[in-house]
Amino acid sequence: MSLVPSRRQLLIAASSALAVAGSVAAWTATDAPGPASPRAMLSGKDATAAASGPRLAIASKFADPGVLKVGTTYYAYATNIPGRTVPVATATSARGPWKVRPTGVLPKLGAWAKPGQTWAPEVTRRPDGTFVLYYTASSRTRKTGCVGAAVARSPLGPFRPVGSGPLVCDVPRSATQGKLRGEIIDAGSFVEGRNRYLVYKVGYNGYYKPSFLLLQRLSADGLHRVGAPKVILKQTSEPYTTEAPFLVKHGSKYVLFYSAGFYGSDVYQTRYAVASRLGGPYTKAAKPLMTTQSLGRKVNGPGGASVLHDGNTWWIVFHGALDPKNPARPSPMPRPKPLMRGMYVAQLGWSGDHPVVR
């Protein structure tokens, strides 16, 4: 994802609270492949009836979806579209039908942000019942993206920006021994017990240009950074870039979903890595979770994913490029132009600690 407008929410409770140390040491992912995740291994409480695979839920521009459930209603938030800074859609079932609301939830950006370049939003609920929106926008003063925060009493907003500047717009170079530069984008929220965190991308887009996924502890209200960030995943063999991190806890393991490849092509894909500790090390899976080919070309460039456990079922929500002439179908082009990314929903199963799209 570049600074051309191109995503998330899951609150996970755990019996113990893990704190991220304030040191600036980098923790990178292990390149050793993890075990395979055959569908036949699905069993126990994570096994569910056979699903029909990804379903096109929104056949219009709705990229980088972040998903949240409040009560009996599901909410999805997306990268900006004309007239709406942070579009929102609602449904009474994860599979839909989804209805895109006529107005966005963030009527005014923070003063630091350029209008018209806002993407990858995610909303999280706080213990007091209020909501925090994390969003990426282009900075007015820096040639980069930054992460901002806004608050509201309702998941439909209106969200109001917090503070005079972004939440994250710089990272200590010592976090990666001086190699950490580039844009800061794609913030995702992770909550464990009373501890709140942000995961996000720092780096460049392009082959042979490094990118990193970082973990940052936040204050209890989710509006301030606590200590220094840690690198939990580094781009190695992934094509083009790594971005769009989304972190969940399944059983005793931490599972980091992320995208790789150029977002405007059918190479764009969803991958994951697994760790026993929040800070890592994360072991990358041997194969991507979703690619255009693995989904039988029924989705073009599956990425920008969010994951939700609604109390009964795990879901993965992501985008794919559509055919502008017939948005009900995936784009047949390797590099779709014009790029229109709609929202897909699929059931997520588990083979041990490894996710399986069903």
C-alpha positions as CSV (number, residue, x, y, z in Angstrom):
1,M,0.0,0.0,0.0
2,S,1.5,3.3,-1.0
3,L,0.4,6.8,-0.2
4,V,-2.2,6.5,-2.9
5,P,-5.4,5.8,-1.0
6,S,-5.6,2.1,-0.9
7,R,-8.0,-1.5,6.5
8,R,-9.6,-3.7,11.5
9,Q,-10.9,-4.8,15.0
10,L,-10.8,-7.7,17.4
11,L,-10.8,-7.6,21.2
12,I,-9.2,-10.7,22.7
13,A,-9.5,-11.4,26.4
14,A,-6.9,-13.5,28.1
15,S,-6.4,-14.8,31.6
16,S,-3.0,-13.1,32.0
17,A,-1.8,-9.7,31.0
18,L,1.5,-9.5,29.1
19,A,3.4,-6.3,29.1
20,V,5.8,-5.3,26.3
21,A,9.2,-4.4,27.6
22,G,10.2,-0.8,27.0
23,S,13.6,-1.7,25.5
24,V,14.2,-1.0,21.9
25,A,15.6,-4.4,20.9
26,A,14.2,-5.6,17.6
27,W,12.5,-9.0,17.6
28,T,12.3,-10.3,14.0
29,A,10.3,-13.3,12.7
30,T,11.9,-16.7,12.2
31,D,12.0,-17.7,8.5
32,A,11.7,-21.4,9.3
33,P,8.3,-22.6,7.9
34,G,5.6,-23.6,10.3
35,P,3.7,-26.8,9.9
36,A,1.1,-27.2,7.2
37,S,-2.6,-26.5,7.9
38,P,-4.6,-29.2,6.1
39,R,-8.3,-28.8,6.2
40,A,-8.7,-32.5,7.2
41,M,-7.1,-31.7,10.5
42,L,-9.9,-29.4,11.6
43,S,-11.5,-30.9,14.7
44,G,-12.9,-30.2,18.2
45,K,-14.5,-26.9,19.1
46,D,-12.9,-25.0,16.2
47,A,-14.5,-27.4,13.6
48,T,-17.7,-26.0,12.0
49,A,-20.0,-27.1,9.2
50,A,-18.6,-26.9,5.7
51,A,-18.5,-23.3,4.5
52,S,-18.9,-22.1,0.9
53,G,-15.6,-20.1,0.8
54,P,-15.2,-16.4,0.4
55,R,-18.4,-14.4,-0.3
56,L,-18.5,-11.0,-2.0
57,A,-20.2,-8.9,0.6
58,I,-19.8,-5.4,-0.9
59,A,-19.5,-5.1,-4.6
60,S,-18.2,-1.5,-4.7
61,K,-15.2,0.4,-3.4
62,F,-14.6,-0.8,0.1
63,A,-10.9,-1.5,0.6
64,D,-8.9,-2.4,3.7
65,P,-11.9,-3.4,5.8
66,G,-11.8,-3.3,9.6
67,V,-14.6,-5.1,11.3
68,L,-16.2,-4.9,14.7
69,K,-19.3,-6.4,16.4
70,V,-21.3,-4.5,18.9
71,G,-24.4,-6.1,20.3
72,T,-26.1,-7.9,17.4
73,T,-24.7,-5.5,14.7
74,Y,-21.6,-5.9,12.7
75,Y,-19.7,-2.8,11.5
76,A,-17.1,-2.6,8.7
77,Y,-14.9,0.4,8.0
78,A,-12.9,1.1,4.9
79,T,-10.4,3.3,3.0
80,N,-11.8,6.6,1.9
81,I,-14.1,6.9,-1.1
82,P,-15.3,10.1,-2.7
83,G,-17.4,12.0,-0.2
84,R,-16.7,9.8,2.7
85,T,-13.4,9.9,4.7
86,V,-14.1,6.7,6.6
87,P,-17.0,4.7,5.0
88,V,-18.9,2.4,7.2
89,A,-21.2,-0.6,6.4
90,T,-23.5,-2.5,8.8
91,A,-25.0,-6.0,8.9
92,T,-26.8,-8.3,11.3
93,S,-24.8,-11.3,10.1
94,A,-21.1,-11.5,9.2
95,R,-22.0,-13.0,5.9
96,G,-24.5,-10.1,5.2
97,P,-26.3,-8.6,3.6
98,W,-24.1,-5.6,4.2
99,K,-25.4,-2.0,3.8
100,V,-23.0,0.8,3.1
101,R,-24.2,3.9,5.0
102,P,-24.6,7.2,3.1
103,T,-22.2,9.1,5.4
104,G,-18.8,8.3,6.9
105,V,-17.9,8.2,10.5
106,L,-15.0,10.7,10.6
107,P,-16.3,14.1,9.3
108,K,-13.1,16.0,10.2
109,L,-9.5,14.8,10.1
110,G,-6.8,15.8,12.6
111,A,-5.2,19.1,11.6
112,W,-2.0,17.3,10.7
113,A,-3.7,15.2,8.0
114,K,-4.3,15.9,4.3
115,P,-7.9,15.4,3.2
116,G,-8.8,12.7,0.7
117,Q,-5.9,10.4,1.6
118,T,-7.2,8.3,4.5
119,W,-7.1,4.5,4.6
120,A,-7.0,1.3,6.7
121,P,-9.3,2.3,9.6
122,E,-10.0,0.2,12.6
123,V,-12.4,0.8,15.5
124,T,-12.0,-0.7,19.0
125,R,-14.3,-0.5,22.0
126,R,-13.1,0.7,25.4
127,P,-14.3,-0.6,28.7
128,D,-16.3,2.5,29.3
129,G,-18.4,1.8,26.2
130,T,-16.8,4.5,24.0
131,F,-14.9,3.8,20.8
132,V,-11.5,4.7,19.4
133,L,-10.8,4.9,15.6
134,Y,-7.3,4.4,14.3
135,Y,-6.7,5.7,10.8
136,T,-3.8,6.3,8.4
137,A,-3.5,9.6,6.6
138,S,-0.9,11.5,4.6
139,S,0.8,14.1,6.7
140,R,0.6,17.8,5.7
141,T,4.2,18.4,6.7
142,R,6.0,15.0,6.1
143,K,6.2,13.0,2.9
144,T,4.8,9.9,4.7
145,G,1.7,8.4,6.2
146,C,1.0,8.7,9.9
147,V,-1.5,7.1,12.2
148,G,-4.1,9.2,14.0
149,A,-6.7,8.5,16.6
150,A,-10.3,9.7,17.1
151,V,-13.0,9.0,19.7
152,A,-16.8,8.6,19.6
153,R,-19.7,7.4,21.8
154,S,-21.1,5.3,18.9
155,P,-19.5,2.9,16.4
156,L,-21.3,5.1,13.8
157,G,-19.5,8.2,15.0
158,P,-19.1,11.0,14.6
159,F,-15.5,10.4,15.6
160,R,-13.5,13.4,16.7
161,P,-9.7,13.6,16.3
162,V,-7.6,13.5,19.5
163,G,-4.7,15.8,20.0
164,S,-3.0,18.3,17.7
165,G,-0.8,15.7,16.0
166,P,-0.8,12.0,15.0
167,L,-0.5,9.1,17.4
168,V,2.4,7.6,15.5
169,C,4.5,9.5,12.9
170,D,8.1,8.6,13.9
171,V,9.9,5.5,15.1
172,P,13.3,5.3,16.9
173,R,15.9,4.3,14.3
174,S,17.5,2.2,17.0
175,A,14.5,-0.2,16.8
176,T,16.0,-1.7,13.6
177,Q,19.7,-0.6,14.0
178,G,19.1,2.4,11.8
179,K,17.3,0.6,9.0
180,L,13.8,1.8,9.9
181,R,12.6,4.4,7.6
182,G,9.7,5.0,5.2
183,E,5.9,5.4,5.6
184,I,3.9,4.5,8.7
185,I,0.6,3.0,7.8
186,D,-2.0,0.3,8.5
187,A,-2.6,0.4,12.3
188,G,-4.5,-2.4,13.9
189,S,-5.6,-2.7,17.5
190,F,-4.9,-5.6,19.9
191,V,-6.3,-5.9,23.4
192,E,-5.3,-8.5,26.0
193,G,-6.7,-8.1,29.4
194,R,-6.2,-4.5,30.5
195,N,-3.3,-4.0,28.0
196,R,-3.8,-2.3,24.7
197,Y,-1.4,-2.4,21.7
198,L,-1.1,-1.1,18.2
199,V,0.5,-3.0,15.3
200,Y,1.5,-1.2,12.2
201,K,3.8,-1.1,9.2
202,V,6.9,1.0,8.8
203,G,9.0,0.9,5.6
204,Y,9.0,1.2,1.9
205,N,7.1,-0.4,-1.0
206,G,9.1,-2.1,-3.7
207,Y,11.3,-5.1,-4.3
208,Y,14.6,-5.0,-2.3
209,K,13.2,-2.2,0.0
210,P,12.8,-3.3,3.6
211,S,9.5,-3.1,5.5
212,F,8.7,-4.0,9.1
213,L,5.7,-4.7,11.3
214,L,5.9,-3.1,14.7
215,L,4.1,-3.6,18.1
216,Q,3.5,-0.6,20.2
217,R,2.0,-0.6,23.7
218,L,-0.6,2.0,24.4
219,S,-2.1,3.7,27.5
220,A,-5.3,2.3,29.0
221,D,-7.4,4.8,27.0
222,G,-5.7,3.7,23.7
223,L,-4.6,7.3,22.9
224,H,-1.0,7.5,24.0
225,R,2.2,5.5,23.4
226,V,3.9,3.7,26.3
227,G,7.5,2.9,25.8
228,A,9.3,2.1,22.5
229,P,7.9,-0.1,19.7
230,K,9.3,-3.5,18.8
231,V,9.7,-5.1,15.4
232,I,7.8,-8.3,15.4
233,L,8.1,-9.2,11.7
234,K,10.6,-8.3,9.0
235,Q,10.1,-8.6,5.3
236,T,12.4,-11.3,3.9
237,S,11.1,-13.6,1.1
238,E,7.7,-11.9,0.7
239,P,7.1,-10.1,-2.6
240,Y,7.3,-6.3,-2.8
241,T,6.3,-5.4,0.8
242,T,4.7,-6.6,4.0
243,E,1.8,-4.5,5.4
244,A,-1.7,-4.6,6.9
245,P,-0.9,-6.4,10.2
246,F,-3.7,-7.8,12.3
247,L,-3.1,-9.7,15.5
248,V,-5.3,-12.2,17.3
249,K,-4.8,-14.7,20.1
250,H,-6.0,-18.3,19.5
251,G,-5.6,-20.6,22.4
252,S,-2.2,-19.9,23.8
253,K,-0.7,-18.7,20.6
254,Y,-0.5,-15.2,19.0
255,V,-1.3,-15.2,15.3
256,L,-0.2,-12.3,13.1
257,F,-2.0,-11.9,9.8
258,Y,-0.5,-9.6,7.2
259,S,-0.5,-8.8,3.5
260,A,2.3,-9.1,1.0
261,G,2.8,-8.0,-2.6
262,F,1.7,-5.0,-4.6
263,Y,-1.8,-4.1,-3.6
264,G,-2.7,-3.2,-7.1
265,S,-2.0,-6.6,-8.6
266,D,-3.2,-10.2,-8.4
267,V,0.0,-11.0,-6.5
268,Y,-1.4,-9.3,-3.4
269,Q,-1.9,-12.0,-0.8
270,T,-2.6,-12.7,2.9
271,R,0.0,-14.5,5.1
272,Y,0.4,-15.2,8.8
273,A,3.0,-15.9,11.4
274,V,2.6,-17.6,14.9
275,A,4.3,-16.9,18.2
276,S,4.1,-18.2,21.8
277,R,4.7,-14.8,23.2
278,L,3.2,-11.5,22.2
279,G,6.6,-9.9,21.5
280,G,7.7,-12.9,19.4
281,P,9.6,-14.4,17.9
282,Y,7.0,-15.0,15.2
283,T,7.4,-18.0,12.9
284,K,6.1,-17.4,9.4
285,A,3.8,-20.1,7.9
286,A,5.2,-22.1,5.0
287,K,2.6,-21.0,2.6
288,P,0.3,-17.9,2.3
289,L,-3.1,-18.2,3.8
290,M,-4.8,-16.7,0.7
291,T,-3.6,-16.0,-2.8
292,T,-5.5,-15.4,-6.1
293,Q,-4.5,-18.9,-7.2
294,S,-5.4,-20.7,-3.9
295,L,-8.9,-19.2,-4.1
296,G,-9.3,-20.5,-7.6
297,R,-9.1,-16.9,-9.0
298,K,-12.5,-16.2,-7.5
299,V,-10.8,-13.3,-5.7
300,N,-8.2,-11.1,-7.3
301,G,-5.5,-10.1,-4.8
302,P,-7.0,-11.1,-1.4
303,G,-5.5,-8.8,1.3
304,G,-6.0,-6.0,3.8
305,A,-7.6,-8.6,6.1
306,S,-9.2,-8.3,9.5
307,V,-10.3,-11.2,11.8
308,L,-13.3,-11.3,14.1
309,H,-14.5,-13.9,16.6
310,D,-18.2,-13.1,17.2
311,G,-18.6,-15.5,20.1
312,N,-19.5,-18.5,18.0
313,T,-17.5,-18.3,14.7
314,W,-14.2,-16.9,13.5
315,W,-14.5,-14.7,10.4
316,I,-11.9,-13.2,8.1
317,V,-12.9,-10.0,6.2
318,F,-10.7,-8.7,3.3
319,H,-10.7,-7.0,0.0
320,G,-10.2,-8.1,-3.6
321,A,-10.1,-6.3,-7.0
322,L,-13.4,-6.2,-8.9
323,D,-14.2,-5.9,-12.5
324,P,-15.4,-2.3,-12.9
325,K,-17.6,-3.3,-15.8
326,N,-19.2,-6.0,-13.7
327,P,-18.5,-5.5,-10.0
328,A,-20.1,-8.7,-9.1
329,R,-17.1,-10.5,-10.6
330,P,-13.4,-10.4,-9.7
331,S,-11.2,-8.4,-12.0
332,P,-9.6,-10.6,-14.8
333,M,-6.6,-8.4,-15.0
334,P,-3.2,-9.0,-13.3
335,R,-2.9,-5.3,-12.6
336,P,-6.5,-4.0,-12.5
337,K,-7.1,-0.5,-13.9
338,P,-9.1,1.3,-12.7
339,L,-8.6,-0.4,-9.3
340,M,-11.9,-1.1,-7.5
341,R,-11.6,-3.3,-4.4
342,G,-14.7,-4.8,-2.8
343,M,-15.2,-6.5,0.5
344,Y,-15.2,-10.3,0.9
345,V,-16.1,-12.4,4.0
346,A,-15.1,-16.0,4.7
347,Q,-15.3,-18.3,7.6
348,L,-12.1,-19.1,9.3
349,G,-11.3,-22.5,10.8
350,W,-8.3,-23.6,12.7
351,S,-5.9,-26.6,12.3
352,G,-4.2,-26.4,15.7
353,D,-2.7,-22.9,15.9
354,H,-2.9,-22.4,12.1
355,P,-5.9,-20.7,10.4
356,V,-7.7,-22.2,7.4
357,V,-10.0,-20.3,5.2
358,R,-13.2,-22.3,4.7
